[in-house]
Every structure is written in C-alpha cells, then in structure tokens.
C-alpha cells in the first residue's frame, strides 16, 4: 500500500484549535491527510474510542468508513502525550474504498443461508449477527489486492461444541 502504517512525530508544531484529542486527530488529518490519501477526514473516519493509559498517554481510534459501512481493519490510532502533542500514529487505511458500491447484491440472511450450506454437518447450525464491511485481504498479505463488500459472521453448531479440560487433558462434555 502507498500509505504509512506507522508514523512517529517529534517537534511538530501544530496550533491546536481544540483541547479535545479526537478533534486534534481530525485537525492533523485536515492538515496532513494527503499522507493517507484523505481529503475529508470526517467523511471517511468515524471516531471510535478515546482512552487514557497508565502513563497518561491518550489514544484516539478512528474507524475508516465509506457510505456508513466500516472498512475491516481500516483504523488509525493517534497517540497523544499528556501535554497534548502527538507521539505517533499507526494503523491501516485502504485507499479507493469510496469507488466501490456500498449496496450488497445479496441480503445478510441470504449470505447466512449460503454459508450454512457450505458446512458439511448441518445439525443445529447457528450464526452470529452479520456485519457489512469493506474487506481487503492485502491488509494481511502485504500484497496489492482488490477491496470487496462482504458480510462477515461466524457459522457454528452447538452440537459440535466441545469442552476440553486444560488441566487433565480430558473431554468435559
């Protein structure tokens, strides 16, 4: 990919317009978004969380979205020092997602039915709640891959759940 996964910042003088760390993350991207091929940060990144650790660092996570659909593993985390300056930014941004249609051609229920049919043992199959995502396998393979709109969920069988004793090495159910 042509966007950085990790950036460390030292001595970057930014005239912050807000005390809020999430707004500071958006301001940074407003000024330096070209680094990530982002022109409108609030359009493509949704505030997901803000947490402070034991060292006093504040971590702001922004989730990449397009047409309201999240991008799987598409996040940036901003790490702020106690004085409000940025220590580092890390994460993944998938360029070009906005050019992909955000309307699935099959429903979540249809996707679940197709997935269940692919499981050899059909007894008592259950699925988790489906979530619509943009997905690009290249995030993990480090190869240039296409981005797809996908339903993500798990298919499992309660009948196939096995409890295994970690202390004695025996089945417990």
N, CA and C atoms as an extended XYZ file, in Angstrom:
519
Properties=species:S:1:pos:R:3:atomname:S:1:resname:S:1:resid:I:1 pbc="F F F"
N         0.828       -1.187        0.000 N   UNK     1
C         0.000        0.000        0.000 CA  UNK     1
C         0.866        1.243        0.000 C   UNK     1
N         0.293        2.303       -0.402 N   UNK     2
C         1.050        3.538       -0.545 CA  UNK     2
C         0.766        4.526        0.575 C   UNK     2
N         0.232        4.045        1.680 N   UNK     3
C         0.010        4.906        2.845 CA  UNK     3
C         0.789        4.316        4.018 C   UNK     3
N         1.289        5.175        4.916 N   UNK     4
C         2.098        4.660        6.027 CA  UNK     4
C         1.261        3.885        7.035 C   UNK     4
N         1.886        2.886        7.661 N   UNK     5
C         1.234        2.137        8.731 CA  UNK     5
C         1.620        2.693       10.098 C   UNK     5
N         2.753        3.376       10.161 N   UNK     6
C         3.223        3.909       11.436 CA  UNK     6
C         4.005        5.190       11.180 C   UNK     6
N         3.686        6.216       11.957 N   UNK     7
C         4.382        7.500       11.850 CA  UNK     7
C         4.728        7.949       13.262 C   UNK     7
N         5.974        8.302       13.484 N   UNK     8
C         6.388        8.858       14.775 CA  UNK     8
C         6.633       10.345       14.576 C   UNK     8
N         6.115       11.149       15.489 N   UNK     9
C         6.221       12.598       15.350 CA  UNK     9
C         7.057       13.184       16.477 C   UNK     9
N         8.003       14.020       16.098 N   UNK    10
C         8.795       14.760       17.083 CA  UNK    10
C         8.868       16.208       16.626 C   UNK    10
N         8.681       17.096       17.556 N   UNK    11
C         8.818       18.539       17.299 CA  UNK    11
C         7.914       19.064       16.186 C   UNK    11
N         6.751       18.495       16.028 N   UNK    12
C         5.809       19.005       15.039 CA  UNK    12
C         4.956       20.067       15.717 C   UNK    12
N         5.118       21.293       15.298 N   UNK    13
C         4.385       22.406       15.909 CA  UNK    13
C         3.051       22.592       15.201 C   UNK    13
N         1.984       22.281       15.912 N   UNK    14
C         0.638       22.474       15.374 CA  UNK    14
C        -0.090       23.433       16.302 C   UNK    14
N        -0.728       24.420       15.735 N   UNK    15
C        -1.538       25.356       16.513 CA  UNK    15
C        -2.920       24.722       16.694 C   UNK    15
N        -3.092       23.980       17.795 N   UNK    16
C        -4.330       23.245       18.023 CA  UNK    16
C        -5.503       24.188       18.218 C   UNK    16
N        -6.609       23.884       17.566 N   UNK    17
C        -7.829       24.683       17.690 CA  UNK    17
C        -8.754       24.155       18.779 C   UNK    17
N        -8.446       22.976       19.320 N   UNK    18
C        -9.319       22.362       20.319 CA  UNK    18
C        -8.488       21.635       21.367 C   UNK    18
N        -9.034       21.527       22.561 N   UNK    19
C        -8.418       20.730       23.624 CA  UNK    19
C        -8.795       19.255       23.481 C   UNK    19
N        -9.845       18.976       22.711 N   UNK    20
C       -10.345       17.618       22.535 CA  UNK    20
C        -9.396       16.820       21.630 C   UNK    20
N        -8.962       15.651       22.111 N   UNK    21
C        -7.981       14.867       21.362 CA  UNK    21
C        -8.541       14.304       20.052 C   UNK    21
N        -9.803       13.946       20.027 N   UNK    22
C       -10.399       13.465       18.774 CA  UNK    22
C       -10.407       14.577       17.734 C   UNK    22
N       -10.764       15.782       18.158 N   UNK    23
C       -10.740       16.926       17.234 CA  UNK    23
C        -9.314       17.219       16.769 C   UNK    23
N        -8.345       16.996       17.645 N   UNK    24
C        -6.942       17.186       17.247 CA  UNK    24
C        -6.536       16.167       16.181 C   UNK    24
N        -7.010       14.934       16.319 N   UNK    25
C        -6.712       13.916       15.305 CA  UNK    25
C        -7.290       14.341       13.954 C   UNK    25
N        -8.536       14.811       13.980 N   UNK    26
C        -9.155       15.293       12.739 CA  UNK    26
C        -8.413       16.518       12.191 C   UNK    26
N        -7.982       17.412       13.069 N   UNK    27
C        -7.242       18.597       12.614 CA  UNK    27
C        -5.931       18.183       11.951 C   UNK    27
N        -5.210       17.230       12.575 N   UNK    28
C        -3.965       16.745       11.979 CA  UNK    28
C        -4.233       16.219       10.570 C   UNK    28
N        -5.280       15.410       10.422 N   UNK    29
C        -5.595       14.851        9.104 CA  UNK    29
C        -6.074       15.914        8.130 C   UNK    29
N        -6.704       16.963        8.641 N   UNK    30
C        -7.092       18.075        7.781 CA  UNK    30
C        -5.878       18.764        7.183 C   UNK    30
N        -4.794       18.807        7.961 N   UNK    31
C        -3.567       19.468        7.503 CA  UNK    31
C        -2.609       18.521        6.786 C   UNK    31
N        -2.565       17.254        7.221 N   UNK    32
C        -1.589       16.303        6.677 CA  UNK    32
C        -2.254       15.039        6.111 C   UNK    32
N        -3.533       15.113        5.792 N   UNK    33
C        -4.275       13.954        5.306 CA  UNK    33
C        -3.754       13.366        4.009 C   UNK    33
N        -3.056       14.168        3.214 N   UNK    34
C        -2.501       13.664        1.951 CA  UNK    34
C        -1.571       12.478        2.199 C   UNK    34
N        -0.971       12.440        3.382 N   UNK    35
C        -0.116       11.321        3.777 CA  UNK    35
C        -0.877        9.998        3.666 C   UNK    35
N        -2.168       10.044        3.990 N   UNK    36
C        -3.026        8.857        3.970 CA  UNK    36
C        -4.028        8.873        2.808 C   UNK    36
N        -3.843        9.807        1.885 N   UNK    37
C        -4.754        9.984        0.746 CA  UNK    37
C        -6.169       10.314        1.227 C   UNK    37
N        -6.246       11.127        2.278 N   UNK    38
C        -7.520       11.549        2.856 CA  UNK    38
C        -7.686       13.040        2.622 C   UNK    38
N        -8.793       13.422        1.991 N   UNK    39
C        -9.053       14.847        1.764 CA  UNK    39
C       -10.109       15.397        2.718 C   UNK    39
N       -11.021       14.550        3.183 N   UNK    40
C       -12.079       14.982        4.102 CA  UNK    40
C       -12.152       13.991        5.264 C   UNK    40
N       -11.340       14.201        6.314 N   UNK    41
C       -11.221       13.219        7.393 CA  UNK    41
C       -12.543       12.832        8.058 C   UNK    41
N       -13.423       13.799        8.307 N   UNK    42
C       -14.679       13.476        8.995 CA  UNK    42
C       -15.644       12.703        8.102 C   UNK    42
N       -15.403       12.722        6.806 N   UNK    43
C       -16.229       11.963        5.863 CA  UNK    43
C       -15.816       10.492        5.840 C   UNK    43
N       -14.528       10.205        5.997 N   UNK    44
C       -14.033        8.832        5.831 CA  UNK    44
C       -13.572        8.172        7.126 C   UNK    44
N       -13.543        8.910        8.220 N   UNK    45
C       -13.119        8.340        9.502 CA  UNK    45
C       -14.119        8.711       10.590 C   UNK    45
N       -14.595        7.697       11.296 N   UNK    46
C       -15.568        7.896       12.373 CA  UNK    46
C       -14.862        7.677       13.711 C   UNK    46
N       -15.076        8.586       14.649 N   UNK    47
C       -14.485        8.441       15.982 CA  UNK    47
C       -15.006        7.157       16.614 C   UNK    47
N       -14.080        6.295       17.042 N   UNK    48
C       -14.481        5.019       17.627 CA  UNK    48
C       -14.237        4.977       19.130 C   UNK    48
N       -13.059        5.434       19.567 N   UNK    49
C       -12.782        5.391       21.002 CA  UNK    49
C       -11.703        6.393       21.377 C   UNK    49
N       -11.703        6.714       22.665 N   UNK    50
C       -10.650        7.550       23.247 CA  UNK    50
C       -10.388        7.007       24.642 C   UNK    50
N        -9.132        6.598       24.896 N   UNK    51
C        -8.775        6.004       26.183 CA  UNK    51
C        -7.452        6.580       26.659 C   UNK    51
N        -7.322        6.671       27.967 N   UNK    52
C        -6.061        7.119       28.551 CA  UNK    52
C        -5.417        5.931       29.254 C   UNK    52
N        -4.101        5.752       29.058 N   UNK    53
C        -3.411        4.636       29.697 CA  UNK    53
C        -2.765        5.070       31.015 C   UNK    53
N        -2.084        4.131       31.676 N   UNK    54
C        -1.469        4.384       32.983 CA  UNK    54
C        -0.337        5.400       32.921 C   UNK    54
N         0.250        5.578       31.745 N   UNK    55
C         1.349        6.534       31.588 CA  UNK    55
C         0.852        7.939       31.278 C   UNK    55
N        -0.460        8.085       31.138 N   UNK    56
C        -1.028        9.394       30.836 CA  UNK    56
C        -1.172        9.679       29.355 C   UNK    56
N        -0.797        8.713       28.505 N   UNK    57
C        -0.980        8.882       27.061 CA  UNK    57
C        -2.456        8.680       26.723 C   UNK    57
N        -2.964        9.475       25.799 N   UNK    58
C        -4.344        9.341       25.341 CA  UNK    58
C        -4.327        8.763       23.932 C   UNK    58
N        -5.128        7.720       23.739 N   UNK    59
C        -5.180        7.004       22.464 CA  UNK    59
C        -6.553        7.214       21.828 C   UNK    59
N        -6.562        7.794       20.642 N   UNK    60
C        -7.794        8.054       19.897 CA  UNK    60
C        -7.811        7.128       18.684 C   UNK    60
N        -8.880        6.348       18.536 N   UNK    61
C        -9.017        5.450       17.394 CA  UNK    61
C       -10.118        5.960       16.478 C   UNK    61
N        -9.773        6.091       15.195 N   UNK    62
C       -10.721        6.499       14.160 CA  UNK    62
C       -10.925        5.319       13.214 C   UNK    62
N       -12.184        4.971       12.943 N   UNK    63
C       -12.550        3.851       12.074 CA  UNK    63
C       -12.839        4.358       10.668 C   UNK    63
N       -12.190        3.766        9.663 N   UNK    64
C       -12.455        4.132        8.275 CA  UNK    64
C       -13.838        3.626        7.862 C   UNK    64
N       -14.605        4.495        7.204 N   UNK    65
C       -15.942        4.144        6.708 CA  UNK    65
C       -16.134        4.728        5.307 C   UNK    65
N       -17.068        4.140        4.577 N   UNK    66
C       -17.491        4.697        3.295 CA  UNK    66
C       -18.981        4.441        3.169 C   UNK    66
N       -19.750        5.483        2.953 N   UNK    67
C       -21.217        5.385        2.924 CA  UNK    67
C       -21.761        4.721        4.186 C   UNK    67
N       -21.110        4.951        5.315 N   UNK    68
C       -21.551        4.392        6.590 CA  UNK    68
C       -21.115        2.964        6.837 C   UNK    68
N       -20.456        2.338        5.868 N   UNK    69
C       -20.007        0.950        6.001 CA  UNK    69
C       -18.552        0.959        6.482 C   UNK    69
N       -18.247        0.258        7.602 N   UNK    70
C       -16.870        0.239        8.086 CA  UNK    70
C       -15.950       -0.572        7.170 C   UNK    70
N       -14.671       -0.223        7.210 N   UNK    71
C       -13.639       -0.942        6.466 CA  UNK    71
C       -12.940       -1.868        7.454 C   UNK    71
N       -12.960       -3.171        7.172 N   UNK    72
C       -12.347       -4.151        8.063 CA  UNK    72
C       -10.867       -3.829        8.243 C   UNK    72
N       -10.430       -3.680        9.482 N   UNK    73
C        -9.047       -3.349        9.850 CA  UNK    73
C        -8.613       -1.975        9.344 C   UNK    73
N        -9.545       -1.152        8.931 N   UNK    74
C        -9.238        0.208        8.481 CA  UNK    74
C        -9.384        1.179        9.639 C   UNK    74
N        -8.312        1.370       10.360 N   UNK    75
C        -8.332        2.249       11.531 CA  UNK    75
C        -7.021        3.003       11.633 C   UNK    75
N        -7.100        4.182       12.227 N   UNK    76
C        -5.903        4.920       12.619 CA  UNK    76
C        -5.984        5.169       14.114 C   UNK    76
N        -4.882        4.921       14.812 N   UNK    77
C        -4.816        5.246       16.236 CA  UNK    77
C        -3.802        6.359       16.425 C   UNK    77
N        -4.267        7.436       17.035 N   UNK    78
C        -3.426        8.579       17.374 CA  UNK    78
C        -3.047        8.459       18.838 C   UNK    78
N        -1.765        8.625       19.134 N   UNK    79
C        -1.265        8.526       20.497 CA  UNK    79
C        -0.734        9.889       20.916 C   UNK    79
N        -1.367       10.478       21.939 N   UNK    80
C        -1.039       11.824       22.404 CA  UNK    80
C        -0.309       11.781       23.740 C   UNK    80
N         0.708       12.627       23.864 N   UNK    81
C         1.402       12.814       25.138 CA  UNK    81
C         0.479       13.572       26.102 C   UNK    81
N         0.805       13.552       27.401 N   UNK    82
C        -0.008       14.313       28.361 CA  UNK    82
C        -0.081       15.815       28.045 C   UNK    82
N         0.931       16.359       27.350 N   UNK    83
C         0.893       17.790       27.006 CA  UNK    83
C         0.051       18.072       25.753 C   UNK    83
N        -0.553       17.022       25.165 N   UNK    84
C        -1.442       17.206       24.019 CA  UNK    84
C        -0.787       17.078       22.660 C   UNK    84
N         0.520       16.841       22.618 N   UNK    85
C         1.198       16.664       21.329 CA  UNK    85
C         1.120       15.194       20.895 C   UNK    85
N         1.218       14.975       19.600 N   UNK    86
C         1.123       13.612       19.065 CA  UNK    86
C         2.477       12.918       19.168 C   UNK    86
N         2.466       11.706       19.745 N   UNK    87
C         3.660       10.862       19.792 CA  UNK    87
C         3.780       10.094       18.484 C   UNK    87
N         2.683        9.418       18.116 N   UNK    88
C         2.710        8.564       16.928 CA  UNK    88
C         1.293        8.310       16.426 C   UNK    88
N         1.255        7.807       15.203 N   UNK    89
C         0.005        7.392       14.565 CA  UNK    89
C         0.291        6.037       13.936 C   UNK    89
N        -0.595        5.084       14.158 N   UNK    90
C        -0.423        3.794       13.485 CA  UNK    90
C        -1.777        3.225       13.087 C   UNK    90
N        -1.744        2.333       12.112 N   UNK    91
C        -2.966        1.691       11.656 CA  UNK    91
C        -2.959        1.456       10.159 C   UNK    91
N        -4.140        1.206        9.631 N   UNK    92
C        -4.312        0.886        8.217 CA  UNK    92
C        -5.407        1.747        7.613 C   UNK    92
N        -5.141        2.278        6.458 N   UNK    93
C        -6.150        2.963        5.655 CA  UNK    93
C        -6.128        2.304        4.281 C   UNK    93
N        -7.305        1.923        3.801 N   UNK    94
C        -7.414        1.290        2.488 CA  UNK    94
C        -7.847        2.356        1.489 C   UNK    94
N        -6.951        2.771        0.595 N   UNK    95
C        -7.321        3.783       -0.403 CA  UNK    95
C        -8.334        3.241       -1.416 C   UNK    95
N        -9.153        4.128       -1.963 N   UNK    96
C       -10.044        3.781       -3.063 CA  UNK    96
C       -11.360        3.126       -2.689 C   UNK    96
N       -11.657        3.003       -1.402 N   UNK    97
C       -12.885        2.323       -0.982 CA  UNK    97
C       -14.133        3.061       -1.460 C   UNK    97
N       -14.072        4.372       -1.521 N   UNK    98
C       -15.261        5.161       -1.890 CA  UNK    98
C       -15.744        4.885       -3.314 C   UNK    98
N       -14.907        4.270       -4.145 N   UNK    99
C       -15.319        3.970       -5.522 CA  UNK    99
C       -16.102        2.658       -5.625 C   UNK    99
N       -16.246        1.941       -4.508 N   UNK   100
C       -16.940        0.652       -4.509 CA  UNK   100
C       -18.380        0.852       -4.043 C   UNK   100
N       -19.315        0.232       -4.732 N   UNK   101
C       -20.730        0.324       -4.381 CA  UNK   101
C       -20.955       -0.223       -2.973 C   UNK   101
N       -21.682        0.513       -2.148 N   UNK   102
C       -21.920        0.107       -0.762 CA  UNK   102
C       -23.228       -0.656       -0.578 C   UNK   102
N       -23.901       -0.977       -1.665 N   UNK   103
C       -25.167       -1.718       -1.585 CA  UNK   103
C       -24.910       -3.182       -1.945 C   UNK   103
N       -25.083       -4.102       -0.989 N   UNK   104
C       -24.836       -5.519       -1.287 CA  UNK   104
C       -25.871       -6.067       -2.268 C   UNK   104
N       -25.454       -7.042       -3.072 N   UNK   105
C       -26.377       -7.648       -4.035 CA  UNK   105
C       -27.159       -8.797       -3.408 C   UNK   105
N       -26.717       -9.299       -2.249 N   UNK   106
C       -27.491      -10.297       -1.511 CA  UNK   106
C       -27.695       -9.791       -0.088 C   UNK   106
N       -28.772      -10.239        0.519 N   UNK   107
C       -29.081       -9.807        1.882 CA  UNK   107
C       -28.223      -10.575        2.888 C   UNK   107
N       -28.213      -10.099        4.108 N   UNK   108
C       -27.481      -10.782        5.177 CA  UNK   108
C       -28.039      -12.188        5.369 C   UNK   108
N       -29.349      -12.312        5.328 N   UNK   109
C       -29.986      -13.622        5.511 CA  UNK   109
C       -29.582      -14.583        4.393 C   UNK   109
N       -29.542      -14.098        3.150 N   UNK   110
C       -29.111      -14.946        2.032 CA  UNK   110
C       -27.660      -15.385        2.221 C   UNK   110
N       -26.806      -14.471        2.660 N   UNK   111
C       -25.397      -14.808        2.892 CA  UNK   111
C       -25.275      -15.884        3.965 C   UNK   111
N       -26.070      -15.768        5.022 N   UNK   112
C       -26.037      -16.772        6.088 CA  UNK   112
C       -26.489      -18.137        5.564 C   UNK   112
N       -27.533      -18.170        4.742 N   UNK   113
C       -28.023      -19.434        4.186 CA  UNK   113
C       -26.965      -20.091        3.301 C   UNK   113
N       -26.308      -19.304        2.470 N   UNK   114
C       -25.251      -19.833        1.592 CA  UNK   114
C       -24.108      -20.396        2.429 C   UNK   114
N       -23.708      -19.674        3.469 N   UNK   115
C       -22.609      -20.125        4.329 CA  UNK   115
C       -22.975      -21.417        5.053 C   UNK   115
N       -24.192      -21.518        5.539 N   UNK   116
C       -24.623      -22.736        6.241 CA  UNK   116
C       -24.575      -23.945        5.307 C   UNK   116
N       -24.926      -23.745        4.029 N   UNK   117
C       -24.909      -24.847        3.063 CA  UNK   117
C       -23.495      -25.358        2.809 C   UNK   117
N       -22.495      -24.541        3.077 N   UNK   118
C       -21.104      -24.938        2.852 CA  UNK   118
C       -20.549      -25.786        4.000 C   UNK   118
N       -21.281      -25.896        5.109 N   UNK   119
C       -20.825      -26.664        6.269 CA  UNK   119
C       -21.288      -28.110        6.115 C   UNK   119
N       -20.352      -29.082        6.182 N   UNK   120
C       -20.720      -30.486        5.973 CA  UNK   120
C       -21.768      -31.008        6.975 C   UNK   120
N       -21.585      -30.746        8.253 N   UNK   121
C       -22.535      -31.214        9.265 CA  UNK   121
C       -23.585      -30.130        9.473 C   UNK   121
N       -24.783      -30.367        8.986 N   UNK   122
C       -25.848      -29.363        9.009 CA  UNK   122
C       -26.639      -29.335       10.322 C   UNK   122
N       -26.264      -30.151       11.310 N   UNK   123
C       -27.065      -30.241       12.532 CA  UNK   123
C       -26.915      -29.005       13.411 C   UNK   123
N       -28.042      -28.410       13.715 N   UNK   124
C       -28.144      -27.310       14.683 CA  UNK   124
C       -27.188      -26.147       14.395 C   UNK   124
N       -27.126      -25.704       13.143 N   UNK   125
C       -26.224      -24.605       12.795 CA  UNK   125
C       -26.777      -23.264       13.271 C   UNK   125
N       -25.897      -22.450       13.799 N   UNK   126
C       -26.221      -21.111       14.275 CA  UNK   126
C       -25.282      -20.126       13.576 C   UNK   126
N       -25.673      -18.861       13.536 N   UNK   127
C       -24.771      -17.828       13.014 CA  UNK   127
C       -24.760      -16.650       13.974 C   UNK   127
N       -23.651      -15.954       13.967 N   UNK   128
C       -23.578      -14.705       14.715 CA  UNK   128
C       -24.240      -13.615       13.877 C   UNK   128
N       -24.443      -12.469       14.473 N   UNK   129
C       -25.079      -11.338       13.782 CA  UNK   129
C       -24.188      -10.876       12.620 C   UNK   129
N       -24.717      -10.799       11.407 N   UNK   130
C       -23.895      -10.363       10.270 CA  UNK   130
C       -23.606       -8.862       10.321 C   UNK   130
N       -22.409       -8.512        9.878 N   UNK   131
C       -21.983       -7.117        9.791 CA  UNK   131
C       -21.449       -6.890        8.383 C   UNK   131
N       -21.871       -5.817        7.766 N   UNK   132
C       -21.403       -5.472        6.430 CA  UNK   132
C       -20.097       -4.691        6.547 C   UNK   132
N       -19.077       -5.115        5.810 N   UNK   133
C       -17.767       -4.475        5.825 CA  UNK   133
C       -17.236       -4.347        4.405 C   UNK   133
N       -16.298       -3.432        4.237 N   UNK   134
C       -15.391       -3.470        3.095 CA  UNK   134
C       -14.199       -4.286        3.572 C   UNK   134
N       -13.726       -5.193        2.737 N   UNK   135
C       -12.640       -6.083        3.147 CA  UNK   135
C       -11.587       -6.158        2.053 C   UNK   135
N       -10.324       -6.075        2.462 N   UNK   136
C        -9.201       -6.196        1.538 CA  UNK   136
C        -8.168       -7.108        2.177 C   UNK   136
N        -7.988       -8.300        1.604 N   UNK   137
C        -7.054       -9.281        2.156 CA  UNK   137
C        -5.607       -8.775        2.132 C   UNK   137
N        -5.314       -7.821        1.275 N   UNK   138
C        -3.960       -7.279        1.180 CA  UNK   138
C        -3.466       -6.662        2.476 C   UNK   138
N        -4.373       -6.283        3.349 N   UNK   139
C        -4.010       -5.754        4.666 CA  UNK   139
C        -3.142       -6.762        5.403 C   UNK   139
N        -3.443       -8.059        5.223 N   UNK   140
C        -2.734       -9.111        5.941 CA  UNK   140
C        -1.630       -9.755        5.112 C   UNK   140
N        -1.797       -9.809        3.796 N   UNK   141
C        -0.809      -10.473        2.946 CA  UNK   141
C         0.280       -9.524        2.458 C   UNK   141
N         0.087       -8.227        2.657 N   UNK   142
C         1.018       -7.189        2.204 CA  UNK   142
C         1.166       -7.169        0.680 C   UNK   142
N         0.178       -7.716       -0.012 N   UNK   143
C         0.136       -7.668       -1.471 CA  UNK   143
C        -1.005       -6.754       -1.874 C   UNK   143
N        -0.905       -6.190       -3.058 N   UNK   144
C        -1.998       -5.358       -3.559 CA  UNK   144
C        -3.155       -6.275       -3.938 C   UNK   144
N        -4.284       -6.077       -3.305 N   UNK   145
C        -5.476       -6.888       -3.526 CA  UNK   145
C        -6.661       -5.970       -3.788 C   UNK   145
N        -7.719       -6.531       -4.325 N   UNK   146
C        -8.956       -5.776       -4.530 CA  UNK   146
C        -9.734       -5.693       -3.223 C   UNK   146
N       -10.529       -4.655       -3.091 N   UNK   147
C       -11.394       -4.486       -1.928 CA  UNK   147
C       -12.802       -4.911       -2.314 C   UNK   147
N       -13.457       -5.653       -1.419 N   UNK   148
C       -14.794       -6.170       -1.673 CA  UNK   148
C       -15.742       -5.760       -0.556 C   UNK   148
N       -17.015       -5.709       -0.874 N   UNK   149
C       -18.062       -5.538        0.118 CA  UNK   149
C       -18.440       -6.944        0.582 C   UNK   149
N       -18.363       -7.211        1.882 N   UNK   150
C       -18.609       -8.561        2.396 CA  UNK   150
C       -19.532       -8.533        3.611 C   UNK   150
N       -20.262       -9.620        3.781 N   UNK   151
C       -20.959       -9.877        5.034 CA  UNK   151
C       -20.013      -10.705        5.881 C   UNK   151
N       -19.816      -10.341        7.124 N   UNK   152
C       -18.950      -11.127        7.994 CA  UNK   152
C       -19.758      -11.622        9.191 C   UNK   152
N       -19.619      -12.917        9.462 N   UNK   153
C       -20.306      -13.570       10.577 CA  UNK   153
C       -19.674      -14.941       10.754 C   UNK   153
N       -19.988      -15.599       11.840 N   UNK   154
C       -19.495      -16.952       12.097 CA  UNK   154
C       -20.651      -17.933       11.994 C   UNK   154
N       -20.348      -19.132       11.507 N   UNK   155
C       -21.310      -20.229       11.469 CA  UNK   155
C       -20.774      -21.298       12.409 C   UNK   155
N       -21.631      -21.769       13.308 N   UNK   156
C       -21.192      -22.784       14.262 CA  UNK   156
C       -22.361      -23.696       14.620 C   UNK   156
N       -22.024      -24.829       15.214 N   UNK   157
C       -23.033      -25.777       15.655 CA  UNK   157
C       -22.893      -25.971       17.151 C   UNK   157
N       -23.986      -25.807       17.867 N   UNK   158
C       -23.948      -26.055       19.308 CA  UNK   158
C       -23.627      -27.520       19.571 C   UNK   158
N       -24.075      -28.398       18.669 N   UNK   159
C       -23.813      -29.826       18.825 CA  UNK   159
C       -22.328      -30.134       18.694 C   UNK   159
N       -21.601      -29.297       17.967 N   UNK   160
C       -20.179      -29.554       17.731 CA  UNK   160
C       -19.270      -28.882       18.760 C   UNK   160
N       -19.844      -28.142       19.706 N   UNK   161
C       -19.018      -27.501       20.723 CA  UNK   161
C       -18.489      -28.553       21.680 C   UNK   161
N       -17.198      -28.503       21.944 N   UNK   162
C       -16.566      -29.486       22.820 CA  UNK   162
C       -15.812      -28.738       23.906 C   UNK   162
N       -16.014      -29.162       25.142 N   UNK   163
C       -15.255      -28.602       26.256 CA  UNK   163
C       -14.122      -29.560       26.567 C   UNK   163
N       -12.923      -29.010       26.677 N   UNK   164
C       -11.727      -29.820       26.873 CA  UNK   164
C       -11.035      -29.348       28.135 C   UNK   164
N       -10.731      -30.270       29.020 N   UNK   165
C       -10.089      -29.920       30.287 CA  UNK   165
C        -8.637      -29.531       30.083 C   UNK   165
N        -8.312      -28.300       30.412 N   UNK   166
C        -6.948      -27.809       30.246 CA  UNK   166
C        -5.985      -28.334       31.300 C   UNK   166
N        -6.506      -28.826       32.410 N   UNK   167
C        -5.642      -29.324       33.481 CA  UNK   167
C        -5.376      -30.820       33.353 C   UNK   167
N        -6.414      -31.588       32.933 N   UNK   168
C        -6.244      -33.037       32.900 CA  UNK   168
C        -6.239      -33.625       31.488 C   UNK   168
N        -6.488      -32.817       30.471 N   UNK   169
C        -6.447      -33.298       29.097 CA  UNK   169
C        -7.615      -34.181       28.706 C   UNK   169
N        -8.734      -34.092       29.435 N   UNK   170
C        -9.905      -34.918       29.136 CA  UNK   170
C       -11.062      -34.056       28.643 C   UNK   170
N       -11.927      -34.697       27.857 N   UNK   171
C       -13.160      -34.025       27.454 CA  UNK   171
C       -14.038      -33.842       28.680 C   UNK   171
N       -14.654      -32.678       28.789 N   UNK   172
C       -15.512      -32.415       29.944 CA  UNK   172
C       -16.982      -32.416       29.570 C   UNK   172
N       -17.301      -32.609       28.299 N   UNK   173
C       -18.715      -32.659       27.905 CA  UNK   173
C       -18.966      -33.817       26.968 C   UNK   173
